[in-house]
């Protein structure tokens, strides 16, 4: 018999939920075969736990952690990595933020949405800041792991189905979405390659420049963030992109325990065939001990299509399923999970 697939659920604070309701939710999850929850405890504005580093929004984690532990659910602290929307940093650490190819800094003129205030992975202070965030979360008693989100650059090209929503056509990489051209990145790349990228006619065509930026995220993950989590005896995972090149996220080079690729097929105008192709490619790209958990956007599915997407994912070689998110899970979805579990 095949091993039961691991089931993960991303969880954001639910409106008007009392401890009693959370307790009931966790019981239901456990009975349906859910193994792990990923509560969003740091969202770049503040912390939903008693942080000594960030503005404390509330003590949500302290409420739900014992309840989830009580049901034997693994709890992985979900944290935003590169965006930083805290006023204090926007005001006092402007040099921490990425700059696009037009010279516009993200703290002042973020791409697409106001919160796309990404920090530069080549800034030593940023590396220290993010790794201290991982360390603080890793130290929380009762957590199984740290889960990295937004561990990347801003999208230079959005998924195809999202472009019309922003009323843009991205048939190539355009400079206003292309990061990071801060003094630090330009200088570091020049030292490595001898090329001043600001003087190159079409930097988009420079392959080394692309690799340089992918590597800068990889170095942050492997040299700064992974050691913090491991030292505390925690797992470390990340939410990653199928179209990784568009966010400079070469995640299969990362030394993580598991990946939760956001295989939100509808965003890519895809179906189960798209899902299958991506999982097969991803499973073949990672190391033996690592795991792929197929990230599904629950709102896209009814009972039948949900079942089919899960089946497709597991048949393609995924070790588990990650569901976005708890608020989208209806009884019809839970019943599919339950049957999977009882098989
Ligand atoms: Zn930079």
Boltz pocket constraint, residues with backbone or C-beta under 6 A from the ligand:
constraints:
  - pocket:
      binder: B
      contacts: [[A, 97], [A, 98], [A, 99], [A, 120], [A, 121], [A, 122], [A, 123], [A, 180], [A, 181], [A, 182], [A, 183], [A, 184], [A, 185], [A, 186]]
      max_distance: 6.0
